[in-house]
Amino acid sequence: MTLQEMARGACVGLQAARHTVQAMRRAGQITPLQERAVAYRNRKVLEYVPASMAEPGPTCTEGAGAAALGHALLAWKG
């Protein structure tokens, strides 16, 4: 999930999401997985996954990481 997708899913502003993502990265809870081109920006944006899903191997798939991150956001939203 991108930063903007996380903000939209958690129903928070971009600034709140940006600060939360920075804190989660520092704490080692999430990690960037790859860059993706998006229509709303000239540069590619980072996609994040839970740190446990970022290890290379056959268990790391985009769908599973996005689902796990979605569950984490739902818990964060309350």
N, C-alpha and C positions, 0 to 999 in steps of 0.2 A: 504494500500500500504506500502511496505517496503521502507527503505531508498534508496536502490539500484534501485527499481522500480521508485521511485520519481525522482532520478537523471537521469535515462534513459528517462523518460517521459518529463522532462524539458530540456533535452539536455545540462546538466551541469555535471561537475566532481563530484566525491563523496565528496571531501572536501568542495566544495561550498554547496552541498546539506546538508551535515552534519551540517555546521554552520547555514544554513537557517532553518533547522528543529529544531535545538536547540533554535534559536531565536523564532520560531513559538510556540514551547512548552512553553517557558518562558512567552510569550505574551498570552498564553491560547487559541491560534487559533486551535491547533491540540492536540490530546491526544493519547497515546498508547491504542489500543483496546485489543490486544491479542498477544501471541507469536506464531510463525509458523516455522516449520522445513523447511529448504531449502537445495537444493543439494550442493550449493557452500560453505557451512559452517557447522562445527560440532555442533555449538550451535544454538538454535532457535533465530530468529530475531523478532523484534517488528513490528507489523502492526499498522499504524497510521490512524486515521480518524479525520475529523473536530470535534472540541469540541462539537458543537451543535448536532452531530450525536452520541456521546458517551454515552448519558444518557440511562440508562437501560429502557427497555420497548419494546413494540411490534413494534415501528417505527424504532428501531435501527437494521439495517440489514447490512451485509457485503457489498452487492452489492450497496446499496444506499450510504453508507459511502465512498466506493471506487470511485463511480461516482462523488460525491461532491468534494472529494479530487482531483480527476482528473481535474475538472473544476477550482479549485483553482490553480493547477499547470499550467494549460493553461494560466490563467490570469497572473501568476507570470512570465511565459516564455515571454509573451508579444506578 
